Amino acid sequence: MSVVPDLYLVERQALGGRLRSIIAGLARNRTLVAIAGSSAMLIIFAAMVATDGPARIGTIWFVPWVALLAAQLGPIGGALSGIAATALYFAAAELVADADDPLAVGLRLLPLVGVGVVAGLSSRRISSDALELQSTAALQHGLLDSTIDGICLTDVTGNIVLANAPLERFAVELGLPQHGTVAERLLKLADRTTEPARFATRMRDLGRDLAPSEDEFELAESGRVFRGYTAPVARKDGTVVGRIWTLREVTADRRLERLRDAFVDAVSHELRTPLTSMSGFLELLADEEHALAPAGRRYLEVIRRSNSRLIEAVEDLLLVAQIEAERLELRHEPTDLAALASAAVEAALPAAAENGIELRLEVDGHLPLEADAERLRQVLDNLVSNALKFTPDGGSVTLSAHNGDGPLRVEVTDTGIGIPKDELGQLFSRFYRASTATRRAIPGTGVGLVIARAIVEAHGGKISLESTEGAGTRVSVSLPAAQAAGGT
């Protein structure tokens, strides 16, 4: 189709829209409608007189105008309009000496008054329904416009039926064309993205396939990143009638991810390297520790513990970054959960003894399973270490492991300070520390439970926590004995 017919069609459609808008505006003008209806009734009266009376023009000619007046004036106004029309009819009949008897007057009056009342009631009901629909539509538009996502509804061919304000703003900011299907409009962005070929292929696929999809793209010149989602819209009987599209800007999220990656790199190079060097020199000093004075040995032990804590903190931060980037890798192999629990308790015995805490182990023989032994040992060490930190002198910590009729179960129970009930839901959030820990200045980074949960869930297990402030805490872990095929 050439440009000229296209422009003509657009202009004709625009003219038709303007005409419909003008007519609708006039129809809503109550005074103008009342004048028009009254004038028409007077014209009919004059025509009846001029054409020798009601014999040629009956009361049926008044009906449309009575109904029109009733639509604007309501049922009472409609009834009065019917009475006025009947009066005009009989006035014309008197003028041309063609008067009807009183029964005829009633027979003509009742239909006109009835038309006026019914039309008025119907108009009022229609107006009420229209106002309700208008209010609902305004509420729905307000709801859609208040979201941060750009949202639009299209028909099955991809033409826009409804769009909210955020999407219109995105369209202006991105310079999208004003005509065409959504896929065709987005296709114009292909050359401006960081992956033009992939983006163009996805848009062509979306133009042909109504299946749900989620995509992300980045603009090369501005660095803005957007995530789009689309899904078919169907009736209750399953008939697809259109498609919903959403567009969200995620530029800030991606910048935060890049900052996180940069932080991880900085930690890896700027902290791990000197810590490794310090560990090496500490090992060399250990060979000559006998030559140090007692004070020197104490200083060396403090340095050694501080170095170990820093290394653990750095490793935890790196592991959290891997978890959030979904890069946590596990190496499944046959192992024994009872042996891992025993090793965790043995490693924690010196710390327990130093603080006067009774550390117990309860296991039911061998507990074979397929798992990453190193990562599971990390979970157990973490849970036991937490329990010891939050248990005062004279308390007790128990690590138990047994077969739970299918999944293997591990529980770490302590008689420590506990956690307030209203804080339990936040304990698995990164860097969160309970108020009971911060008040007592108990050291920690707040990522131990985050790491434990990620490792347990990566094994297909579950972890939960119960605690009572001032009474103690119990952490429960369930693990499948065998991993599902294809698990990572």
Secondary structure, 3 states (H helix, E strand, C coil): CCHHHHHHHHHHHHHHHHHHHHHHHHHCCHHHHHHHHHHHHHHHHHHHHHCCCCCCCCHHHHHHHHHHHHHHHHHHHHHHHHHHHHHHHHHHHHHCCCCCCHHHHHHHHHHHHHHHHHHHHHHHHHHHHHHHHHHHHHHHHHHHHCCCCEEEEECCCCCEEEECHHHHHHHHHHCCCCCCCHHHHHHCCHHHECCHHHHHHHHHHHHHCCCCEEEEEEECCCCCEEEEEEEEEECCCCCEEEEEEEEEECHHHHHHHHHHHHHHHHHHHHHHHHHHHHHHHHHHHHHCHHHCCHHHHHHHHHHHHHHHHHHHHHHHHHHHHHHHCCCCCCCCEEEEHHHHHHHHHHHHHHHHHHCCCEEEEEECCCCEEEECHHHHHHHHHHHHHHHHHCCCCCCEEEEEEEECCCCEEEEEEECCCCCCHHHHHHCCCCCCCCHHHHHCCCCCCCCHHHHHHHHHHHCCCEEEEEEECCCEEEEEEEECCCCCCCCC
